[in-house]
Amino acid sequence: METTSQAEPQDATGGPGESGDETPQGVPGARRAVEGFLSAGFPWYGLDEAFSGPRWLMQVGTAADGTVEHGSTGHGDEPSLRAELGHDDQRFAVVVTVASRPVRRSPDGTGVLEATSVSSAAWLAGSGLLSCTWPAQMERALRQDWLEQQTAIAWELADDLHGGGWSMLSLPVDGVPADFHYRESEYGWVLAGAAHHDVHLGAYGRGMSAYGLGFAVVKDIESYA
């Protein structure tokens, strides 16, 4: 999927960074983040009401014409890239909502954009997990090679959801059981499946078991901000 992400800039420690010229001056970061979610033409999913912990927004991905294509809502501890400092005991689950799109012309009319699918959700979830699970024991100089290798593996797995790397897991979506493709690794778990309202769902996490989760449409996305 050819999309770009919009998120609150962060500094090297994972906290809010300088807004620079890429974001409107005088607009709080949380407000900028929620506005991206509010501009989507599809509903967002998160964990259902059984989850009582913290909820927060991550980012949205947009097409070249600014149309929102996907985004992520977080639950539990906000993931940090500071794994080298020993922050490896975090408990979180992130839900990825992907708009169901057919093959379509690119905004400039020069080509076509690929259709989105459950594999799209699996890829976004897999790459999202990688982005917050740096191996604590790995030297910084080797991390880019590790990330490229693991990203390639995540892509291959997402493209073969019926292969041996996945098992099936039934979880409730809007109160109705739904089948998900599910896999675990030493870094956490990833799952992907279809939902209602013409969207695909992906999710990833660590420290929280996927087996007890349920998903539901977010009634008020601003409650995550």
LUMTI-393924 format. One line per 4 residues: number of its first residue (from 0); for each residue x, y, z of N, C-alpha, C, O. Coordinates in Angstrom, 1 decimal, always signed. Atoms other than C-alpha are relative to their C-alpha. Layout:
BEGIN
NUM	X,Y,Z,X,Y,Z,X,Y,Z,X,Y,Z; ...
END
This chain:
BEGIN
0	+0.8,-1.2,+0.0,+0.0,+0.0,+0.0,+0.9,+1.2,+0.0,+1.8,+1.3,+0.8; -0.8,-1.2,+0.1,+1.4,+3.4,-1.0,-0.7,+1.0,+0.9,-1.5,+1.8,+0.5; +0.5,-1.0,-0.9,+0.6,+5.5,+2.1,+1.1,+0.6,+0.8,+2.2,+0.1,+0.8; -1.0,-0.7,-0.9,+2.4,+7.9,+4.3,-0.7,+0.1,+1.4,-1.9,+0.1,+1.5
4	+0.5,+0.0,-1.4,+2.0,+8.1,+8.1,+0.0,+1.5,+0.5,+0.9,+2.3,+0.2; +0.0,-1.2,-0.6,+1.0,+11.1,+10.1,-0.1,-0.2,+1.5,-1.0,-0.9,+2.0; +0.0,+0.2,-1.5,+1.9,+11.1,+13.8,+0.7,+1.1,+0.7,+1.4,+1.9,+0.0; -0.7,-1.0,-0.8,+3.1,+13.3,+16.5,+1.5,-0.3,+0.0,+2.0,-1.4,+0.4
8	-1.4,+0.2,+0.1,+6.9,+13.8,+16.0,+0.5,-0.4,+1.4,+0.0,+0.1,+2.4; -0.6,+0.4,-1.3,+9.1,+12.2,+18.8,+1.5,+0.2,+0.0,+2.1,+0.1,-1.1; -1.4,-0.1,-0.2,+12.5,+12.7,+20.1,+0.6,-1.3,+0.2,-0.1,-2.3,+0.2; -0.7,+1.2,-0.1,+15.1,+10.1,+20.7,-0.4,-0.9,+1.2,-0.2,-2.1,+1.2
12	+0.4,+0.8,-1.2,+13.6,+9.1,+24.0,-1.4,-0.4,-0.1,-1.9,-1.0,+0.9; +1.3,+0.4,+0.2,+10.2,+8.5,+22.6,-1.1,+1.0,+0.5,-2.3,+0.7,+0.4; +0.9,-1.0,-0.4,+8.6,+11.7,+23.9,-0.3,+1.0,-1.1,+0.3,+0.9,-2.1; +0.3,-1.0,+1.0,+7.0,+14.6,+22.0,+1.2,+0.8,-0.4,+2.0,+1.2,+0.5
16	-1.1,-0.8,+0.5,+9.6,+16.4,+19.9,-0.4,+1.3,-0.5,-1.6,+1.8,-0.2; +0.3,-1.4,+0.6,+9.7,+19.8,+18.2,-0.9,-0.2,-1.1,-0.8,-1.1,-1.9; +1.0,+0.1,+1.0,+6.8,+20.4,+15.9,+0.6,+0.4,-1.4,+0.2,-0.1,-2.4; -0.6,-0.4,+1.3,+9.0,+22.1,+13.2,-1.0,+0.6,-0.9,-2.0,+1.1,-0.5
20	+0.9,-0.6,+1.0,+7.4,+23.2,+10.0,-1.0,-0.9,-0.6,-1.8,-0.5,-1.4; +0.9,+1.0,+0.6,+5.5,+20.0,+9.3,-1.4,+0.0,+0.7,-2.3,-0.6,+0.1; +1.3,+0.0,-0.7,+2.7,+20.7,+11.8,-0.4,+1.4,+0.3,+0.5,+2.3,+0.5; +0.5,-1.3,-0.3,+0.5,+23.7,+12.5,+0.5,+0.5,+1.3,+0.5,-0.2,+2.3
24	-0.4,-0.6,-1.3,+1.9,+26.1,+15.1,-1.2,+0.3,+0.9,-2.2,+0.6,+0.4; +1.0,-0.3,-0.9,-0.1,+26.5,+18.2,-1.1,-1.0,+0.2,-2.1,-0.8,+0.9; +1.0,+1.0,+0.0,-2.1,+23.3,+17.7,+0.5,-1.2,+0.9,+1.6,-1.7,+0.5; -0.5,+1.1,-0.8,-1.7,+20.7,+20.5,+0.2,-1.3,-0.8,-0.6,-1.6,-1.7
28	-0.3,+1.2,+0.7,-0.2,+17.4,+19.3,-1.2,-1.0,+0.0,-1.5,-1.6,-1.0; +1.2,+0.9,-0.1,-3.2,+15.4,+20.6,-1.1,+0.4,-1.0,-1.8,-0.4,-1.5; +1.0,-0.5,+0.9,-5.5,+17.6,+18.6,+0.3,-0.3,-1.4,-0.5,-0.7,-2.2; -0.4,+0.3,+1.4,-3.5,+17.2,+15.4,-0.2,-1.5,-0.3,-0.7,-1.8,-1.4
32	+0.1,+1.5,+0.2,-3.5,+13.4,+15.9,-1.5,-0.4,-0.2,-1.8,-1.1,-1.1; +1.4,+0.4,+0.1,-7.3,+13.1,+16.5,-0.6,+0.5,-1.3,-1.5,-0.1,-1.8; +0.6,-0.5,+1.2,-8.1,+15.3,+13.5,+0.3,-0.9,-1.2,-0.6,-1.0,-2.1; -0.2,+1.0,+1.1,-6.4,+12.7,+11.2,-1.0,-1.1,+0.1,-1.4,-1.6,-1.0
36	+1.0,+1.0,-0.2,-8.7,+10.1,+12.7,-1.4,+0.4,-0.4,-2.1,-0.3,-1.0; +1.4,-0.6,+0.3,-11.8,+12.3,+12.4,-0.2,+0.1,-1.5,-1.4,+0.1,-1.9; +0.1,-0.2,+1.4,-11.1,+12.8,+8.7,-0.2,-1.3,-0.8,-0.4,-1.2,-2.0; +0.2,+1.3,+0.7,-11.4,+9.1,+7.8,-1.4,-0.2,-0.4,-2.4,+0.2,+0.3
40	+1.3,+0.3,+0.5,-14.3,+7.9,+5.8,-0.5,-1.4,+0.4,-1.4,-2.0,-0.2; +0.4,+1.3,-0.5,-14.6,+4.6,+7.8,+0.1,+0.0,+1.5,+0.8,+0.9,+2.1; +0.0,+0.0,-1.5,-15.1,+3.7,+11.5,+1.4,-0.6,+0.4,+2.0,-1.5,-0.2; -1.2,+0.6,-0.6,-12.1,+2.9,+13.7,-0.4,-1.1,+1.0,-1.4,-1.0,+1.7
44	+0.2,+1.1,-0.9,-11.8,-0.2,+15.8,+1.1,+0.1,+1.1,+2.2,+0.6,+1.0; -0.9,+0.1,-1.1,-10.3,-0.7,+19.2,-0.4,-1.2,+0.8,-1.2,-2.0,+0.4; +0.4,+1.1,-0.9,-10.5,-3.2,+22.1,-1.4,+0.4,+0.5,-1.7,+1.5,+0.7; +1.3,-0.3,-0.5,-14.0,-3.6,+23.4,-0.1,+0.4,+1.5,+1.0,+0.7,+2.0
48	+0.2,-0.6,-1.3,-15.4,-2.4,+26.7,+0.6,-0.9,+1.2,+0.7,-0.4,+2.3; -0.6,+0.8,-1.0,-13.9,-5.4,+28.6,+1.4,+0.5,+0.4,+1.9,+0.2,+1.5; -1.3,-0.6,-0.3,-10.6,-3.6,+28.4,-0.2,+1.3,+0.8,-0.8,+2.2,+0.3; +0.2,-1.2,-0.8,-10.4,-1.0,+31.2,+1.2,+0.9,+0.2,+1.2,+1.8,+0.9
52	-1.3,-0.8,-0.1,-6.8,+0.3,+30.8,+0.0,+1.2,-0.8,-0.9,+1.6,-1.5; -0.2,-1.3,+0.8,-5.4,+3.4,+29.1,-0.2,-0.3,-1.5,+0.1,-1.4,-2.0; +0.2,+0.0,+1.4,-6.3,+4.1,+25.5,+0.7,+1.2,-0.6,+0.6,+2.3,+0.0; -0.7,-1.1,+0.6,-4.3,+6.3,+23.1,+0.1,-0.2,-1.5,-0.1,-1.3,-2.0
56	-0.1,+0.0,+1.4,-3.9,+7.2,+19.5,+1.4,-0.2,-0.5,+2.3,+0.3,+0.2; -1.3,+0.2,+0.6,-1.0,+6.2,+17.3,+0.2,+0.9,-1.2,+0.6,+2.1,-1.1; -0.2,-0.8,+1.2,-1.0,+7.4,+13.7,-1.0,-0.5,-1.1,-1.6,-1.6,-1.0; +0.7,+0.4,+1.2,-2.9,+7.4,+10.4,+0.9,+0.0,-1.2,+1.9,+0.6,-1.2
60	-0.8,+0.1,+1.3,-1.6,+6.5,+7.0,-0.9,+0.5,-1.1,-2.1,+0.2,-1.2; +0.8,-0.6,+1.0,-2.8,+8.5,+4.0,+0.6,-0.3,-1.4,+1.8,-0.6,-1.6; -0.4,+0.1,+1.4,-2.7,+8.1,+0.2,+0.5,+1.3,-0.5,+0.5,+2.3,+0.3; -0.7,-1.2,+0.5,-1.0,+10.7,-2.0,-1.0,+1.1,-0.1,-0.6,+2.3,+0.0
64	+1.0,-1.0,+0.1,-4.3,+12.6,-2.3,-0.5,+0.4,+1.4,-1.4,+1.2,+1.5; +0.4,-0.4,-1.3,-4.6,+12.9,+1.5,-1.1,-0.9,+0.6,-1.5,-0.7,+1.8; +1.0,+0.8,-0.5,-7.3,+10.2,+1.8,+0.6,-1.0,+1.1,+1.6,-1.6,+0.9; -0.5,+0.9,-1.1,-6.9,+8.3,+5.1,-0.3,-1.5,-0.4,-1.4,-1.8,-0.7
68	+0.0,+1.4,+0.4,-6.2,+4.6,+4.4,+0.0,-1.0,+1.2,-0.7,-2.0,+1.1; -0.1,+0.9,-1.2,-5.4,+3.1,+7.8,+0.4,+0.8,+1.2,+0.9,+1.9,+1.0; -0.5,-0.6,-1.2,-4.6,+3.9,+11.4,+0.0,-1.0,+1.1,-0.5,-2.1,+1.0; -0.2,+0.9,-1.1,-3.8,+2.5,+14.8,-0.5,+0.6,+1.3,-0.2,+1.8,+1.5
72	+0.3,-0.5,-1.4,-5.3,+2.8,+18.3,+0.7,-0.9,+1.0,+0.8,-2.2,+0.8; -0.8,+0.8,-1.0,-3.3,+1.7,+21.3,-0.7,-0.2,+1.3,-1.6,+0.6,+1.7; +0.6,+0.4,-1.3,-4.2,+0.1,+24.6,+1.1,-0.5,+0.9,+1.9,-1.4,+0.6; -1.0,+0.4,-1.0,-2.2,-0.4,+27.8,+1.2,+1.0,+0.0,+1.0,+2.2,-0.1
76	-1.2,-0.9,+0.0,+1.4,+0.9,+28.0,+0.4,+0.4,-1.4,+0.3,-0.4,-2.3; -0.5,-0.5,+1.3,+2.6,+3.1,+25.2,+1.4,-0.6,-0.3,+2.3,-0.5,+0.5; -1.3,+0.7,+0.3,+5.4,+1.1,+23.4,+1.1,+1.1,-0.1,+0.9,+2.2,-0.6; -1.1,-0.9,+0.1,+8.8,+2.7,+23.6,+1.1,-0.7,-0.8,+1.3,-1.9,-0.8
80	-1.2,+0.5,+0.8,+11.9,+2.3,+21.4,+1.2,-0.1,+1.0,+2.3,-0.4,+0.5; -1.1,+0.0,-0.9,+14.0,+2.4,+24.6,+0.3,-1.4,+0.5,+0.6,-1.5,+1.7; -0.3,+1.3,-0.4,+14.5,-1.3,+24.7,+1.4,-0.2,+0.6,+1.6,-1.0,+1.5; -1.4,+0.2,-0.5,+18.2,-0.9,+25.3,+0.1,+0.5,+1.4,+1.1,+0.2,+2.0
84	+0.0,-0.4,-1.4,+17.3,+0.7,+28.6,-0.7,-1.0,+0.9,-0.8,-0.7,+2.1; +0.6,+1.0,-0.8,+15.6,-2.4,+29.7,-1.5,+0.1,+0.1,-2.2,-0.6,+1.0; +1.5,-0.1,+0.0,+12.0,-1.3,+29.0,-0.6,-1.1,-0.8,-1.2,-0.8,-1.9; +0.5,+1.1,+0.8,+11.0,-4.7,+27.8,-1.2,-0.7,+0.7,-1.5,-1.8,+0.3
88	+1.1,+0.6,-0.7,+8.2,-5.4,+30.3,-1.3,+0.7,-0.2,-2.3,+0.5,+0.6; +1.3,-0.7,+0.3,+5.5,-3.3,+28.7,-1.1,-0.9,-0.5,-0.8,-2.0,-1.1; +1.2,+0.7,+0.4,+2.0,-4.6,+28.2,-0.9,+0.9,-0.9,-1.4,+1.9,-0.4; +0.8,-0.8,+0.9,+0.2,-3.3,+25.2,-0.6,-0.8,-1.1,-0.2,-1.9,-1.4
92	+0.6,+0.6,+1.2,-2.1,-4.2,+22.3,-0.4,+1.2,-0.9,-1.1,+2.1,-0.5; +0.3,-1.0,+1.0,-2.5,-2.1,+19.2,-0.9,-0.6,-1.1,-0.7,-1.7,-1.6; +1.0,+0.5,+1.0,-5.5,-2.4,+16.8,+0.2,+0.9,-1.2,+0.2,+2.1,-1.2; -0.2,-0.7,+1.2,-4.9,-1.5,+13.2,-1.3,-0.2,-0.9,-1.8,-1.3,-1.1
96	+1.2,+0.0,+0.9,-8.0,-0.5,+11.0,+0.5,+0.4,-1.4,+1.1,+1.4,-1.5; -0.4,-0.2,+1.4,-7.5,-0.7,+7.2,-1.3,+0.1,-0.8,-2.1,-0.8,-0.8; +1.2,-0.2,+0.9,-10.1,+0.7,+4.8,+0.0,-1.1,-1.1,+1.1,-1.3,-1.7; +0.1,+1.0,+1.1,-11.3,-2.0,+2.3,-0.1,+0.8,-1.3,-1.1,+1.5,-1.5
100	-0.1,-0.7,+1.3,-10.3,-0.6,-1.1,+0.2,-0.9,-1.1,+1.0,-1.9,-1.0; -0.2,+0.8,+1.2,-10.6,-2.1,-4.5,+1.3,+0.5,-0.8,+1.8,+1.6,-0.4; -1.0,-0.5,+0.9,-7.9,-1.8,-7.2,-0.5,+1.3,-0.6,-1.7,+1.3,-1.1; +0.5,-1.3,+0.4,-8.1,+1.9,-8.2,+1.1,+0.8,-0.7,+2.2,+0.5,-0.5
104	-0.9,-0.9,+0.7,-6.5,+4.6,-10.3,+0.8,+0.8,+1.0,+0.2,+1.2,+2.1; -0.8,-0.9,-0.9,-3.7,+6.6,-8.6,-0.5,+1.4,-0.2,-1.1,+1.7,-1.2; +0.5,-1.3,+0.1,-4.5,+10.2,-7.9,+0.4,+0.8,-1.2,-0.3,+1.7,-1.7; -0.5,-0.8,+1.2,-2.3,+11.5,-10.8,-0.4,-0.7,-1.3,-0.1,-0.2,-2.3
108	+0.5,+0.7,+1.2,-3.9,+9.0,-13.2,+1.0,-0.7,-0.8,+0.8,-1.2,-1.9; -1.1,+0.7,+0.8,-0.6,+7.4,-14.2,+0.1,-1.4,+0.3,+0.9,-2.1,-0.3; -0.1,+1.4,-0.4,-1.1,+4.0,-12.6,-1.2,-0.4,+0.8,-2.2,+0.3,+0.9; +1.1,+0.6,-0.9,-3.2,+1.9,-10.2,+0.6,-0.2,+1.3,+1.8,-0.5,+1.5
112	-0.3,+0.3,-1.4,-3.2,+1.4,-6.5,-0.5,-1.4,+0.3,-1.6,-1.7,-0.1; +0.4,+1.3,-0.4,-3.3,-2.1,-5.1,-1.2,+0.0,+0.9,-1.4,+0.9,+1.7; +1.1,+0.2,-0.9,-6.4,-3.3,-3.4,+0.5,-0.3,+1.4,+1.5,-0.9,+1.6; -0.3,+0.4,-1.4,-6.3,-3.6,+0.4,-0.7,-1.3,+0.3,-1.6,-1.7,-0.3
116	+0.5,+1.3,-0.3,-6.9,-6.9,+2.0,+0.4,-0.4,+1.4,+1.0,+0.4,+2.1; -0.4,+0.5,-1.3,-6.5,-8.9,+5.2,+1.6,-0.1,+0.1,+2.2,+0.2,+1.1; -1.5,+0.0,+0.0,-2.8,-9.3,+4.1,+0.5,+1.4,+0.3,+1.6,+1.5,+0.9; -0.5,-1.4,-0.3,-2.5,-5.5,+4.2,+0.0,+0.2,+1.5,+0.9,+0.8,+2.0
120	+0.1,-0.2,-1.4,-3.7,-5.5,+7.8,+1.1,-0.8,+0.7,+1.7,-0.4,+1.7; -1.0,+0.8,-0.6,-1.3,-8.4,+8.6,+1.4,+0.7,-0.1,+2.2,+0.6,+0.8; -1.3,-0.6,+0.2,+1.6,-6.5,+7.1,+0.2,+1.2,+0.9,+1.3,+1.4,+1.5; +0.0,-1.1,-0.9,+0.8,-3.3,+9.0,+0.2,-0.4,+1.4,+1.0,+0.3,+2.2
124	-0.2,+0.5,-1.4,+0.5,-5.2,+12.2,+1.4,-0.5,+0.3,+2.0,-0.2,+1.3; -1.3,+0.6,-0.2,+3.7,-7.1,+11.7,+1.1,+1.0,+0.0,+2.0,+1.0,+0.8; -1.0,-1.1,+0.0,+5.7,-4.0,+10.8,-0.1,+0.9,+1.2,+0.9,+1.4,+1.7; +0.2,-0.8,-1.2,+4.2,-2.2,+13.7,+0.6,-0.6,+1.2,+1.2,+0.1,+2.0
128	-0.6,+0.7,-1.1,+5.3,-4.8,+16.1,+1.5,+0.1,+0.0,+2.2,+0.3,+1.0; -1.4,-0.2,+0.2,+8.8,-4.6,+14.7,+0.5,+1.3,+0.5,+1.6,+1.5,+1.0; -0.5,-1.3,-0.3,+9.0,-0.9,+15.2,+0.1,+0.3,+1.5,+0.8,+1.3,+1.8; -0.1,-0.3,-1.5,+8.7,-1.2,+19.0,+0.6,-1.2,+0.7,+0.4,-1.3,+1.9
132	-0.6,+1.2,-0.7,+10.6,-4.4,+19.7,+1.5,-0.2,-0.4,+1.9,-1.3,-0.7; -1.5,+0.2,+0.3,+14.3,-3.7,+19.1,+0.5,-1.0,+1.0,+0.3,-0.9,+2.2; -0.6,+0.9,-0.9,+16.3,-6.5,+20.6,+1.0,+0.7,+0.9,+1.9,+1.5,+0.5; -0.8,-0.8,-1.0,+17.9,-5.1,+23.8,+1.4,-0.4,-0.1,+2.3,+0.5,+0.2
136	-1.4,+0.4,+0.0,+21.1,-7.1,+23.3,+0.7,+0.4,-1.2,+1.9,+0.2,-1.3; -0.7,-0.3,+1.3,+21.8,-5.9,+19.8,+0.6,+1.4,-0.1,+0.1,+2.3,+0.4; -0.7,-1.3,+0.1,+24.3,-3.2,+19.0,-0.8,+0.8,-1.0,-1.4,+0.4,-1.9; +0.7,-1.0,+0.8,+22.8,-0.1,+17.5,+0.3,-0.1,-1.5,-0.5,+0.0,-2.4
140	-0.5,+0.1,+1.4,+24.9,-0.5,+14.3,-0.6,-1.1,-0.8,-0.7,-1.1,-2.0; +0.6,+1.2,+0.6,+23.3,-3.9,+13.6,-1.5,+0.1,-0.2,-2.1,-0.8,-0.8; +1.5,+0.0,+0.0,+19.7,-2.9,+14.1,-0.6,+0.3,-1.3,-1.7,-0.3,-1.6; +0.6,-0.2,+1.3,+19.1,-1.6,+10.6,-0.1,-1.3,-0.8,-1.0,-1.6,-1.5
144	-0.1,+1.3,+0.7,+20.2,-4.9,+9.1,-1.1,-1.0,+0.6,-1.8,-1.7,-0.1; +1.0,+0.8,-0.7,+18.0,-6.7,+11.7,-1.4,+0.4,-0.5,-2.3,-0.5,-0.8; +1.3,-0.5,+0.4,+15.0,-4.5,+10.8,-0.3,-0.3,-1.4,-1.5,-0.8,-1.7; +0.2,+0.3,+1.4,+15.4,-5.0,+7.1,-0.3,-1.5,-0.2,-1.2,-1.9,-0.9
148	+0.2,+1.5,+0.1,+15.6,-8.8,+7.5,-1.3,-0.4,+0.6,-2.1,-1.1,+0.0; +1.3,+0.4,-0.6,+12.6,-9.0,+9.9,-1.1,+0.6,-0.8,-2.2,+0.0,-0.8; +1.0,-0.6,+0.8,+10.6,-6.6,+7.7,-0.3,-0.9,-1.2,-1.5,-1.1,-1.6; +0.2,+0.9,+1.2,+11.1,-8.9,+4.7,-0.7,-1.3,+0.4,-1.6,-1.7,-0.3
152	+0.6,+1.2,-0.5,+10.1,-11.9,+6.8,-1.5,+0.3,+0.3,-2.4,-0.5,-0.1; +1.4,-0.4,-0.3,+6.9,-10.0,+8.0,-0.8,+0.1,-1.3,-1.9,-0.3,-1.3; +0.7,-0.2,+1.3,+6.0,-9.2,+4.4,-0.3,-1.4,-0.6,-1.4,-1.6,-1.1; +0.3,+1.3,+0.5,+6.4,-12.8,+3.3,-1.1,-0.7,+0.7,-1.9,-1.4,+0.1
156	+1.0,+0.6,-0.8,+4.3,-14.0,+6.1,-1.4,+0.6,-0.2,-2.4,-0.2,-0.3; +1.2,-0.7,+0.3,+1.6,-11.4,+5.4,-0.6,-0.4,-1.3,-1.8,-0.5,-1.5; +0.4,+0.3,+1.4,+1.5,-12.5,+1.8,-0.4,-1.5,-0.1,-0.9,-1.9,-1.2; +0.3,+1.5,+0.0,+0.9,-16.2,+2.8,-0.7,-0.3,+1.3,-0.2,-1.1,+2.1
160	+0.8,+0.1,-1.3,-1.8,-16.1,+5.5,-0.5,-1.5,+0.2,-0.8,-1.8,+1.3; +0.4,+1.4,-0.2,-2.7,-19.8,+4.8,+1.2,-0.9,+0.1,+1.0,-2.1,+0.1; -1.2,+0.9,-0.1,+0.9,-21.0,+5.2,+0.1,-0.4,+1.5,-0.7,-0.1,+2.3; -0.3,+0.5,-1.3,+2.4,-22.7,+8.2,+0.3,+0.9,+1.1,+0.4,+0.6,+2.3
164	-0.4,-1.0,-1.0,+3.4,-19.5,+9.9,-1.2,+0.5,+0.8,-1.0,+1.3,+1.8; +1.2,-0.6,-0.6,-0.2,-18.8,+10.9,-0.9,-1.1,+0.6,-0.9,-2.2,+0.0; +1.1,+0.9,-0.5,-2.9,-20.5,+13.0,-1.3,+0.8,+0.0,-1.2,+2.0,-0.2; +1.3,-0.7,+0.0,-6.6,-19.6,+13.3,-0.4,+0.3,+1.5,-0.2,-0.6,+2.3
168	+0.4,-0.4,-1.3,-8.0,-17.8,+16.3,-1.3,+0.7,-0.1,-1.5,+1.7,-0.9; +1.4,-0.6,+0.0,-11.7,-16.9,+16.9,-0.1,+1.0,+1.1,+0.1,+0.7,+2.3; +0.2,-1.0,-1.0,-12.3,-13.6,+18.7,-1.2,+0.9,-0.4,-1.6,+0.9,-1.6; +1.2,-0.8,+0.3,-15.4,-11.4,+19.0,+0.3,+1.4,-0.6,+1.3,+2.1,-0.2
172	+0.0,-1.3,+0.6,-15.8,-8.4,+16.7,-1.4,+0.6,+0.0,-2.3,+0.0,-0.6; +1.3,-0.6,-0.3,-18.7,-6.2,+17.7,-1.0,-1.1,+0.5,-2.1,-1.1,+0.2; +0.8,+1.0,-0.7,-19.9,-9.1,+19.8,-0.2,-1.3,-0.8,-0.9,-2.2,-0.3; +0.3,+1.2,+0.8,-19.9,-11.7,+17.0,+1.4,-0.7,-0.3,+2.3,+0.0,-0.7
176	-1.3,+0.7,+0.2,-17.1,-14.4,+16.7,+0.4,+0.2,-1.4,-0.3,+0.1,-2.4; -0.6,-0.2,+1.3,-14.8,-13.8,+13.8,+1.4,-0.8,+0.0,+2.0,-0.8,+1.0; -1.3,+0.7,+0.1,-11.8,-15.8,+12.5,+1.1,+0.9,-0.3,+1.0,+1.8,-1.2; -1.2,-0.8,+0.2,-8.3,-14.3,+12.6,+1.1,-0.9,-0.3,+1.2,-2.0,+0.2
180	-1.3,+0.7,+0.1,-5.0,-15.4,+11.3,+0.9,+0.5,+1.1,+1.0,+1.7,+1.3; -0.7,-0.4,-1.3,-2.7,-15.4,+14.3,+1.4,-0.7,+0.0,+1.6,-1.9,-0.4; -1.3,+0.6,-0.2,+1.0,-16.0,+14.9,+0.7,+0.7,+1.2,+0.4,+1.8,+1.5; -0.8,-0.4,-1.1,+3.4,-15.6,+17.8,+1.5,+0.0,-0.4,+1.9,-0.8,-1.2
184	-1.5,+0.1,+0.2,+7.2,-14.8,+17.9,+0.6,+0.4,+1.3,-0.2,+0.7,+2.3; -0.6,-0.5,-1.2,+9.7,-13.9,+20.5,-0.2,+1.4,+0.3,+0.0,+1.9,+1.4; +0.2,-1.4,-0.2,+8.8,-10.3,+20.0,-1.4,+0.4,+0.4,-1.7,+1.5,+0.8; +1.4,-0.2,-0.3,+5.1,-10.6,+20.5,-0.9,-0.8,-0.9,-0.5,-1.8,-1.5
188	+0.9,+0.7,+0.8,+2.0,-11.6,+18.6,-0.6,+1.0,-1.1,-0.7,+2.2,-0.9; +0.7,-0.7,+1.1,+0.2,-10.5,+15.4,-1.2,-0.8,-0.4,-1.2,-2.0,-0.5; +1.1,+0.7,+0.5,-3.2,-11.2,+14.1,-0.7,+0.9,-1.1,-0.4,+2.1,-1.1; +0.6,-0.8,+1.0,-5.3,-10.1,+11.1,-1.3,-0.8,-0.5,-1.3,-2.0,-0.5
192	+1.3,+0.6,+0.5,-8.9,-10.7,+9.8,-0.9,+1.1,-0.5,-0.5,+2.3,-0.6; +0.9,-1.0,+0.6,-11.9,-9.0,+8.3,-1.0,+0.4,+1.1,-1.2,-0.3,+2.0; +1.0,-0.5,-1.0,-14.5,-6.9,+10.2,-1.2,+0.5,-0.9,-1.2,+0.3,-2.1; +1.2,-0.6,+0.6,-17.8,-5.2,+9.4,+0.4,+1.4,-0.6,+1.6,+1.8,-0.4
196	-0.2,-1.3,+0.4,-18.1,-1.8,+7.8,+1.1,+0.2,-1.0,+1.7,+1.3,-1.1; -1.0,+0.0,+1.1,-15.8,-2.6,+4.9,+1.4,+0.4,+0.5,+2.0,+1.3,-0.1; -1.4,-0.2,-0.4,-12.6,-2.6,+6.9,+0.6,-1.4,+0.3,-0.1,-2.3,+0.6; -0.7,+1.1,-0.5,-9.9,-5.1,+7.7,+0.7,+0.4,+1.3,+1.0,+1.5,+1.5
200	-0.6,-0.2,-1.3,-8.4,-5.5,+11.2,+1.3,-0.7,+0.1,+1.4,-1.9,-0.3; -1.3,+0.7,-0.4,-4.9,-6.2,+12.3,+0.2,+0.4,+1.5,-0.4,+1.4,+2.0; -0.4,-0.3,-1.4,-3.5,-6.2,+15.8,+1.3,-0.6,+0.4,+1.7,-1.6,-0.2; -1.3,+0.5,-0.5,-0.2,-6.7,+17.6,+0.2,+0.4,+1.4,-0.4,+1.4,+1.9
204	-0.2,-0.4,-1.4,+1.0,-6.7,+21.1,+1.0,-0.9,+0.7,+1.5,-1.8,+0.1; -0.9,+0.8,-0.8,+3.2,-8.1,+23.8,-0.4,+0.2,+1.5,-0.8,+1.3,+1.8; +0.3,-0.1,-1.4,+2.7,-8.8,+27.5,-1.5,-0.1,+0.3,-1.8,-0.3,+1.5; +1.5,+0.2,-0.1,-1.1,-9.0,+26.9,-0.3,-1.2,-0.9,+0.0,-1.2,-2.1
208	+0.4,+1.2,+0.8,-2.5,-12.3,+25.7,-1.1,+0.4,-1.0,-2.0,+1.2,-0.7; +1.0,-0.2,+1.1,-4.4,-12.1,+22.4,-1.3,-0.8,+0.2,-2.3,-0.4,-0.3; +1.1,+0.9,-0.1,-6.7,-14.9,+23.5,-1.2,+0.5,+0.7,-2.4,+0.1,+0.4; +1.1,-0.6,-0.7,-8.9,-12.8,+25.7,-0.5,+1.3,-0.5,-1.4,+1.9,+0.1
212	+0.4,-1.3,+0.5,-9.3,-9.8,+23.5,-1.3,-0.1,-0.8,-1.7,-1.1,-1.3; +1.1,-0.2,+0.9,-12.4,-8.5,+21.7,+0.1,+1.3,-0.6,+0.7,+2.3,+0.0; -0.1,-1.2,+0.7,-12.8,-5.8,+19.2,-1.3,+0.7,-0.2,-2.3,-0.1,-0.4; +1.3,-0.7,+0.2,-15.5,-3.1,+18.7,+0.3,+1.3,-0.6,+1.4,+1.9,-0.5
216	-0.1,-1.4,+0.5,-16.1,+0.1,+16.8,+0.2,+1.0,+1.1,-0.5,+0.9,+2.1; -0.2,-1.1,-1.0,-14.8,+3.1,+18.7,-1.1,+1.0,-0.2,-1.3,+1.6,-1.2; +1.1,-0.9,+0.1,-17.8,+5.2,+19.5,+0.4,+1.4,+0.0,-0.2,+2.3,-0.6; -0.4,-1.4,-0.1,-15.9,+8.3,+20.3,+1.6,+0.0,-0.1,+2.2,-0.2,+0.9
220	-1.5,+0.1,+0.2,-12.3,+8.4,+18.8,+0.7,+1.1,+0.9,+1.9,+0.9,+1.2; -0.7,-1.0,-0.8,-11.6,+11.6,+20.8,+0.2,-0.4,+1.4,+1.0,+0.2,+2.1; -0.2,+0.5,-1.4,-11.8,+9.6,+24.0,+1.4,-0.6,+0.1,+1.9,-0.8,+1.2; -1.4,+0.6,+0.0,-8.4,+8.1,+22.9,+1.0,+1.1,+0.1,+2.2,+0.8,+0.4
224	-1.0,-1.0,+0.2,-6.7,+11.5,+22.5,+0.4,+0.5,+1.4,+1.3,+1.4,+1.5
END
